[in-house]
Amino acid sequence: QVQFVESGGGLVQPGGSLRLSCVPSTPVYVIFDMSWYRQTPGKQRELVGSIRSDGKTDYADFVKGRFTISRDSAETGMYLHMNNLEPNDTAVYYCNRGWRVPLGDWGQGTQVTVSS
């Protein structure tokens, strides 16, 4: 079963931007529906947004207008472009295949910390 590897997290000031990457850990030849999730300590993992194999995207209300999902050049991975970051966006971000529902194993995620 294909796994995905997240990267690109870090420390950023409120109002700043980051771009997270999600790539398959082994070569794949299928364009999956994929989603981004995030989790903070003591809370359940929550859906951030999804991209379908045809390019359609959907986002949680709390990131609409600030976050954008796009495919990478190989179309087997994806990016999460995060703008106007807020302290509440601090979390570990994960990606998984599936449209709005995780269908694969979880990776280690990438930590995003928004703080001044």
Buried (B, 14 or more C-beta within 10 A) or exposed (E): EBBBBBBBBEEBEEEBEBBBBBBBEEEBEEBBBBBBBBBEEEEEBEBBBBBBEEEEEBBBEEBEEBBBBEBEEEEBBBBBEBBEBEEEBBBBBBBBBEBEEBEBEBBEBBEBBBEE
